[in-house]
């Protein structure tokens, strides 16, 4: 038996979980030999009421650009958010400015503009101490040919 999250799982439950994980991995390969990889998410954080990229944000953006290049990204989603403090109009504008700042930084680092899709959502609740409202989420989608 294995204790997991307060529950006790028997050996058969472990096999079912492993089978589900293997099924998900198998689903990432299509029948024509093209391997599809799950998208990878990144968070770029901002100071309160700011759309300026911090030095830490610049480092994250460099990692995103490197991931997009190495993985031959087919799509990069850039979604801006703001904290719930302030007016709705201000937060909508701020979340758009944050997403735009990240998009410009990604383009300047060689990510093709035609694969970037930018949007914004304004104020969102703070998810937790590690994921605050003043952020941009970047999702890199990628495909590669399987090596045979």
C-alpha positions in Angstrom: 0.0 0.0 0.0 1.0 3.6 -0.7 -0.1 6.6 1.3 -0.9 9.5 -1.1 -2.5 12.8 0.0 -4.1 11.3 3.0 -5.5 8.3 1.1 -4.2 4.8 1.0 -4.0 3.3 -2.5 -3.6 -0.4 -3.1 -1.2 -1.9 -5.7 -4.0 -2.1 -8.3 -4.8 1.6 -8.0 -1.1 2.3 -8.7 -1.4 0.2 -11.9 -4.5 2.1 -13.0 -2.8 5.5 -12.5 0.3 4.3 -14.4 -1.9 3.0 -17.2 -3.6 6.4 -17.4 -0.3 8.2 -17.5 1.0 5.9 -20.2 -2.2 6.4 -22.2 -1.7 10.2 -22.0 1.8 9.8 -23.3 0.7 7.5 -26.1 -1.9 10.0 -27.1 0.9 12.5 -27.7 2.0 10.5 -30.7 -0.1 10.6 -33.8 -0.4 7.6 -36.2 1.7 9.4 -39.0 4.8 9.4 -36.8 4.5 13.0 -35.7 5.0 13.4 -32.0 3.0 16.1 -30.3 4.3 17.4 -27.0 2.1 19.0 -24.3 2.3 22.8 -24.1 4.7 24.3 -21.6 3.6 27.2 -19.4 5.6 30.1 -18.0 4.7 33.0 -15.7 6.1 36.5 -16.1 5.5 38.6 -13.0 5.1 42.4 -12.8 5.2 44.9 -10.0 1.9 46.2 -8.8 0.3 48.7 -11.2 3.2 48.3 -13.7 3.8 46.9 -17.2 7.6 47.4 -17.0 9.6 44.2 -17.3 11.7 43.6 -14.3 15.2 41.9 -14.5 13.6 38.7 -13.3 10.9 39.0 -16.0 13.6 39.5 -18.6 15.2 36.2 -17.5 11.9 34.3 -17.8 11.3 35.8 -21.2 14.8 34.6 -22.3 13.9 31.1 -21.1 10.6 31.2 -23.0 12.3 32.4 -26.2 14.9 29.6 -25.9 12.2 27.0 -25.3 10.3 28.3 -28.4 13.5 28.1 -30.5 14.6 24.7 -29.3 11.2 23.1 -29.5 10.4 24.7 -32.9 7.2 26.2 -31.4 4.1 26.3 -33.5 2.3 28.7 -31.2 3.0 31.0 -28.3 0.0 32.2 -26.3 0.5 35.4 -24.3 -2.2 36.2 -21.8 -2.1 39.3 -19.6 -3.7 39.6 -16.1 -4.0 42.2 -13.4 -4.8 42.0 -9.7 -8.3 42.8 -8.6 -7.2 46.1 -7.1 -8.4 49.2 -9.0 -11.1 49.8 -11.6 -12.1 47.3 -14.3 -11.1 49.6 -17.1 -7.7 50.3 -15.6 -7.0 46.6 -15.0 -8.1 45.7 -18.5 -5.8 48.3 -20.0 -2.9 47.2 -17.6 -3.3 43.5 -18.5 -3.1 44.4 -22.2 0.0 46.5 -21.7 1.7 43.6 -19.8 0.8 41.1 -22.5 2.1 43.6 -25.2 5.4 44.1 -23.3 6.0 40.3 -23.2 5.1 40.0 -26.9 7.5 42.7 -27.9 10.3 41.1 -25.8 9.7 37.7 -27.3 9.8 39.1 -30.8 13.0 40.9 -30.0 14.5 37.6 -29.0 13.6 35.9 -32.2 10.2 34.4 -31.6 8.3 34.8 -34.9 5.4 37.2 -34.6 3.1 35.0 -36.7 3.0 32.3 -34.0 2.3 34.6 -31.1 -1.3 35.1 -30.1 -1.9 37.8 -27.5 -4.9 38.4 -25.3 -5.7 39.9 -21.9 -8.3 39.4 -19.2 -8.1 42.3 -16.8 -8.4 41.7 -13.1 -8.3 38.1 -11.9 -8.4 36.8 -8.4 -5.1 36.1 -6.8 -4.6 32.3 -7.2 -2.1 32.0 -4.4 1.1 33.4 -3.0 3.1 31.9 -5.8 0.8 33.1 -8.6 -0.3 36.7 -8.2 -2.8 38.6 -10.3 -0.1 40.9 -11.8 1.2 38.4 -14.3 1.4 37.3 -17.9 1.0 33.6 -18.6 2.9 32.3 -21.7 2.1 28.9 -23.2 4.5 27.4 -25.8 2.9 24.8 -28.0 5.3 22.6 -30.0 5.4 19.7 -32.4 8.4 17.6 -33.5 8.8 14.7 -35.9 9.5 11.5 -34.0 12.9 10.1 -34.5 12.8 6.6 -35.8 
